[in-house]
Amino acid sequence: MDRSAAEILREYGPFPGVDHVHGVTFDGQHVWFASGDKLNACDPASGKVLRSIDVAAHAGTAFDGQHLFQLAEDRIQKIDPQTGRVVATIPAPGGGNNSGLAWAEGTLWVGQHRARKIHQVDPQTGAILRTIECNRVVTGVTWIDGELWHGTWEGDESDLRRVDPRTGEVLQRLEMPPGVGVSGLESDGGDRFFCGGGRNAKVRAVRRPRRGSAPGTGSENPVDSTSK
């Protein structure tokens, strides 16, 4: 297993009126982050919040190229980012207690923090298609170039982990500084991860290590990229 210190490239926030950052996603231009009762669009160049949508936003956030998806207790909401309207809802796995949310190749991927699992979910029905067992709390989920990454946060320790999407085996760890938590995770499709900072109301950009395709990277998995 590769193990190294996470390289934090930039911190955004704290933001006015925001006391907790939950889920994070990226639409190609804006970093969206959930803050309890709002979804907020942040400009990653200036760090300014450009607009907010009034919607329940208690955990993970995802983007499928057209719509935002947002965990809210026992449901996943599908949201039109232009109008802010919730256009559909599906049940969340386990009736709630979920954390991370990601979109990859036509399906949603839902992290369950205390259960230490990642579920692949049908975005039309909420049906669980398969489950990956993890060995630590899951606080955020993202796919990039065939690699499945998730965030962890227990006590004073937090890291980003690349795991085998078939077995859940940890292949790589990026360790955050002590006291710096991860409450949401998304790739920008390139060399950055965006991480929610939980109670300190920040979003952080972390450098993503560049890797070639190799056995165990997840490149043989039929889900091989995020859709941006």
C-alpha positions as CSV (number, residue, x, y, z in Angstrom):
1,M,0.0,0.0,0.0
2,D,1.2,3.5,-0.9
3,R,1.1,5.9,2.0
4,S,2.0,9.6,1.9
5,A,1.0,13.0,3.3
6,A,-1.8,14.8,1.5
7,E,-0.7,17.9,-0.3
8,I,-3.3,20.7,0.4
9,L,-3.2,23.1,-2.5
10,R,-5.8,25.6,-1.2
11,E,-8.4,26.2,1.4
12,Y,-11.7,27.9,0.7
13,G,-13.8,29.5,3.5
14,P,-15.0,29.7,6.1
15,F,-18.0,31.0,4.4
16,P,-20.5,33.5,5.8
17,G,-23.6,31.8,7.4
18,V,-22.0,28.3,7.0
19,D,-21.1,26.4,10.1
20,H,-20.6,22.9,8.6
21,V,-19.6,21.6,5.1
22,H,-21.1,18.2,4.3
23,G,-21.0,16.8,0.7
24,V,-18.9,18.3,-2.2
25,T,-19.2,18.0,-5.9
26,F,-17.8,19.7,-9.1
27,D,-19.8,20.6,-12.2
28,G,-16.8,21.5,-14.4
29,Q,-17.0,25.2,-13.3
30,H,-18.2,25.4,-9.7
31,V,-17.5,23.5,-6.5
32,W,-20.9,22.8,-4.9
33,F,-21.0,22.1,-1.2
34,A,-23.8,21.1,1.1
35,S,-24.3,23.1,4.3
36,G,-27.4,21.7,6.0
37,D,-30.2,23.7,4.5
38,K,-28.4,25.0,1.3
39,L,-26.4,23.9,-1.6
40,N,-23.7,26.5,-2.4
41,A,-21.8,27.1,-5.7
42,C,-18.3,28.3,-5.1
43,D,-15.9,29.7,-7.7
44,P,-12.7,27.7,-7.3
45,A,-10.7,30.6,-8.8
46,S,-11.9,33.3,-6.4
47,G,-13.2,31.2,-3.5
48,K,-16.4,33.2,-3.5
49,V,-19.9,31.7,-3.2
50,L,-21.8,32.8,-6.3
51,R,-25.2,31.4,-5.5
52,S,-27.1,29.1,-3.2
53,I,-30.1,26.8,-3.5
54,D,-32.5,26.4,-0.5
55,V,-32.7,22.6,-0.1
56,A,-32.1,20.0,2.6
57,A,-28.4,19.1,2.2
58,H,-27.3,16.9,5.1
59,A,-24.6,14.8,3.6
60,G,-23.1,13.8,0.2
61,T,-23.5,15.6,-3.1
62,A,-23.0,14.5,-6.7
63,F,-23.4,15.8,-10.3
64,D,-24.2,13.7,-13.3
65,G,-23.5,16.3,-16.0
66,Q,-27.0,17.8,-15.8
67,H,-28.5,17.4,-12.3
68,L,-27.2,17.6,-8.8
69,F,-28.0,14.8,-6.4
70,Q,-28.1,15.5,-2.7
71,L,-28.4,13.2,0.3
72,A,-31.0,14.4,2.8
73,E,-31.6,12.0,5.7
74,D,-33.5,9.0,4.3
75,R,-33.7,10.2,0.7
76,I,-31.6,11.3,-2.3
77,Q,-32.9,14.3,-4.1
78,K,-32.4,15.0,-7.8
79,I,-32.1,18.8,-8.3
80,D,-32.1,21.1,-11.3
81,P,-29.2,23.4,-10.7
82,Q,-30.6,26.1,-12.9
83,T,-34.0,26.4,-11.1
84,G,-33.1,24.8,-7.7
85,R,-36.2,22.6,-8.1
86,V,-36.2,19.0,-6.7
87,V,-37.3,17.1,-9.8
88,A,-37.3,13.6,-8.2
89,T,-36.4,11.7,-5.0
90,I,-35.4,8.1,-4.4
91,P,-34.9,6.3,-1.0
92,A,-31.4,6.3,0.4
93,P,-29.7,3.0,1.4
94,G,-30.5,1.8,4.9
95,G,-33.1,4.5,5.5
96,G,-30.4,7.1,6.2
97,N,-27.1,7.4,8.1
98,N,-25.3,7.9,4.8
99,S,-22.3,10.2,4.0
100,G,-20.6,10.4,0.6
101,L,-22.3,10.5,-2.8
102,A,-20.7,10.2,-6.3
103,W,-21.9,9.7,-9.9
104,A,-20.1,7.3,-12.2
105,E,-21.2,5.7,-15.5
106,G,-24.9,6.0,-15.0
107,T,-25.2,5.0,-11.3
108,L,-24.9,6.6,-7.9
109,W,-22.3,5.5,-5.3
110,V,-23.3,6.1,-1.7
111,G,-21.0,5.9,1.3
112,Q,-22.4,4.7,4.7
113,H,-20.1,6.0,7.3
114,R,-20.8,3.9,10.4
115,A,-21.6,0.8,8.4
116,R,-18.2,1.2,6.6
117,K,-19.7,0.4,3.2
118,I,-20.1,1.9,-0.3
119,H,-23.2,1.0,-2.2
120,Q,-23.7,1.2,-6.0
121,V,-27.3,2.5,-6.4
122,D,-29.8,2.6,-9.3
123,P,-30.5,6.4,-9.7
124,Q,-34.1,5.7,-10.9
125,T,-35.2,3.4,-8.1
126,G,-32.7,3.6,-5.2
127,A,-32.2,-0.2,-5.5
128,I,-28.7,-1.3,-4.2
129,L,-26.9,-3.0,-7.1
130,R,-23.8,-4.0,-5.2
131,T,-21.9,-3.2,-2.0
132,I,-18.2,-2.7,-1.2
133,E,-17.0,-3.4,2.4
134,C,-14.5,-0.9,3.7
135,N,-12.3,-1.1,6.8
136,R,-12.8,2.4,8.1
137,V,-15.6,5.0,8.3
138,V,-16.6,6.4,4.9
139,T,-17.1,10.2,4.7
140,G,-17.0,10.9,1.0
141,V,-16.8,9.0,-2.3
142,T,-15.5,9.8,-5.8
143,W,-14.4,7.9,-9.0
144,I,-11.7,9.2,-11.3
145,D,-9.9,7.3,-14.1
146,G,-11.1,3.9,-12.9
147,E,-10.0,4.7,-9.3
148,L,-12.4,4.5,-6.4
149,W,-11.5,6.9,-3.6
150,H,-13.2,7.6,-0.3
151,G,-12.6,9.9,2.6
152,T,-12.3,8.8,6.3
153,W,-12.5,10.7,9.5
154,E,-12.2,9.1,13.0
155,G,-11.2,11.2,16.0
156,D,-8.3,13.4,15.1
157,E,-7.3,11.4,12.1
158,S,-8.5,11.7,8.5
159,D,-7.3,10.5,5.1
160,L,-8.2,9.9,1.5
161,R,-8.1,6.2,0.4
162,R,-7.9,4.6,-2.9
163,V,-9.6,1.1,-2.6
164,D,-10.0,-1.9,-4.9
165,P,-13.6,-1.6,-6.1
166,R,-14.0,-5.3,-6.0
167,T,-12.6,-6.2,-2.6
168,G,-12.4,-2.9,-0.7
169,E,-8.7,-3.5,-0.1
170,V,-6.9,-0.2,0.6
171,L,-4.3,0.5,-2.1
172,Q,-3.2,4.0,-1.3
173,R,-3.6,6.6,1.5
174,L,-3.2,10.3,1.5
175,E,-3.0,11.3,5.2
176,M,-4.5,14.7,6.1
177,P,-2.7,16.8,8.8
178,P,-3.9,16.1,12.4
179,G,-7.2,17.7,13.2
180,V,-8.1,18.3,9.6
181,G,-11.2,16.3,8.8
182,V,-12.8,15.1,5.5
183,S,-16.6,15.3,5.3
184,G,-17.1,15.1,1.5
185,L,-14.9,14.2,-1.5
186,E,-15.0,14.9,-5.2
187,S,-12.4,14.8,-8.1
188,D,-12.3,17.7,-10.5
189,G,-11.6,15.2,-13.3
190,G,-7.9,16.1,-13.2
191,D,-5.2,16.5,-10.6
192,R,-7.3,17.9,-7.7
193,F,-9.7,16.5,-5.1
194,F,-12.1,18.8,-3.3
195,C,-12.7,17.9,0.3
196,G,-15.4,19.1,2.7
197,G,-13.9,20.2,6.0
198,G,-16.8,19.4,8.3
199,R,-17.3,21.6,11.4
200,N,-14.6,24.1,10.4
201,A,-16.8,25.2,7.4
202,K,-14.0,25.0,4.8
203,V,-13.5,23.2,1.5
204,R,-9.9,22.1,0.7
205,A,-8.3,21.3,-2.7
206,V,-5.8,18.4,-2.3
207,R,-3.4,17.2,-5.0
208,R,-4.4,13.9,-6.6
209,P,-1.4,11.6,-7.2
210,R,-0.9,10.8,-10.9
211,R,-0.8,7.1,-11.6
212,G,-0.6,4.9,-14.7
213,S,-2.9,2.0,-15.2
214,A,-1.7,-1.0,-13.2
215,P,-3.2,-4.2,-11.7
216,G,-5.4,-3.3,-8.7
217,T,-6.0,0.3,-9.7
218,G,-9.6,-0.5,-10.6
219,S,-9.0,0.2,-14.3
220,E,-10.4,-3.2,-15.1
221,N,-13.7,-2.4,-13.4
222,P,-16.6,-1.7,-15.8
223,V,-17.1,1.6,-14.0
224,D,-14.1,3.4,-15.3
225,S,-14.6,7.1,-14.9
226,T,-16.7,9.8,-13.5
227,S,-19.1,11.6,-15.8
228,K,-18.5,15.3,-15.9
